[in-house]
């Protein structure tokens, strides 16, 4: 199986007449590929939030830690939706999203997928 990753950098330089610009200025990017980097799959499941987007969650984390993480994700999705509803540009609204990657539900065959509100309910009742 081939995996494709994309890297994108947008470097904006504001040129003002009274600020010196060094013509030799440059940006150096170092990419380190770790061929054996992996995450444990034991206890890994995905929580459906915001339609088809799923958040990775390890069920073997302490309940209070799971709850804290899930509640933060939910708040991020709520903020993004509210921002979009009020006319905030999508590229700005998604800045509120967590850095943790979300996955599309259609790509998670073989993994347990649970509804976010169901998991929160179970955690609150435990």
C-alpha positions in Angstrom: 0.0 0.0 0.0 1.3 3.4 -0.9 0.9 6.4 1.4 1.0 9.9 0.1 1.7 12.9 2.3 1.6 16.5 1.3 3.5 19.4 2.7 2.5 23.0 2.0 4.2 26.1 3.1 3.0 29.7 2.6 5.5 32.2 3.5 4.3 35.8 3.4 6.7 38.7 3.7 5.3 42.1 4.1 7.5 44.5 2.2 7.4 48.0 3.7 9.5 50.8 2.3 11.1 51.6 5.6 12.1 48.0 6.4 15.3 46.5 5.1 14.9 43.3 3.2 17.9 40.9 3.1 18.0 39.4 -0.4 19.8 36.4 1.0 16.9 35.7 3.4 15.7 32.1 3.1 13.6 29.5 4.8 15.2 26.2 5.6 12.9 23.2 6.1 14.1 19.9 7.2 11.9 16.8 6.9 12.7 13.8 8.9 11.0 10.6 7.8 10.7 7.9 10.5 10.0 4.7 8.7 9.1 2.8 11.8 7.0 5.4 13.5 3.6 4.0 14.5 0.8 4.3 17.0 -0.5 1.3 19.0 -3.8 -0.1 17.6 -4.7 -1.8 20.9 -7.8 0.1 22.2 -7.9 2.4 19.2 -11.4 3.3 18.0 -12.8 6.3 16.3 -15.5 8.7 17.5 -17.9 10.1 14.8 -18.3 13.8 15.2 -19.5 16.5 12.7 -21.1 14.1 10.2 -18.5 11.8 8.8 -15.4 13.1 10.5 -13.9 10.7 13.1 -11.5 11.4 15.9 -9.0 8.7 17.0 -9.4 7.7 20.7 -7.9 5.0 22.8 -10.5 3.3 24.9 -7.7 2.2 27.4 -7.1 5.8 28.5 -8.5 6.8 31.9 -12.2 7.8 31.6 -11.5 11.3 32.9 -8.9 11.8 30.2 -11.1 10.5 27.4 -13.9 12.8 28.6 -11.6 15.9 28.7 -10.3 15.2 25.1 -13.7 14.5 23.7 -15.3 17.6 25.2 -12.5 19.7 23.7 -13.0 18.2 20.3 -16.7 18.8 20.5 -16.1 22.5 21.5 -13.8 22.9 18.5 -16.4 21.5 16.1 -19.1 23.7 17.6 -16.9 26.8 17.3 -16.1 26.1 13.7 -19.8 25.6 12.9 -20.8 28.8 14.7 -18.0 30.8 13.0 -19.1 29.5 9.6 -22.8 30.3 10.3 -21.8 33.9 11.1 -19.9 34.3 7.8 -16.3 33.7 9.0 -14.2 32.3 6.1 -13.7 28.6 6.3 -9.9 28.9 6.2 -10.1 31.1 9.3 -12.8 29.0 11.1 -10.9 25.8 10.8 -8.0 27.4 12.8 -10.0 26.5 15.8 -9.8 22.8 15.0 -7.4 20.5 16.9 -4.1 19.7 15.5 -4.9 16.0 15.8 -5.8 14.6 12.5 -9.4 13.6 11.9 -10.4 10.7 9.6 -13.3 10.2 7.2 -15.6 7.5 8.4 -15.5 5.8 5.0 -11.8 5.0 5.5 -12.1 3.2 8.8 -13.1 -0.3 7.8 -12.0 -2.7 10.4 -12.0 -0.2 13.3 -14.7 0.3 15.9 -16.5 3.5 15.2 -18.7 5.0 18.0 -20.9 8.1 18.2 -19.2 10.9 20.2 -22.3 11.7 22.2 -22.8 8.0 23.0 -19.2 7.7 24.3 -19.6 10.9 26.4 -22.9 9.5 27.9 -21.2 6.3 28.8 -18.3 8.1 30.4 -20.6 10.3 32.4 -22.5 7.3 33.6 -19.4 5.4 34.6 
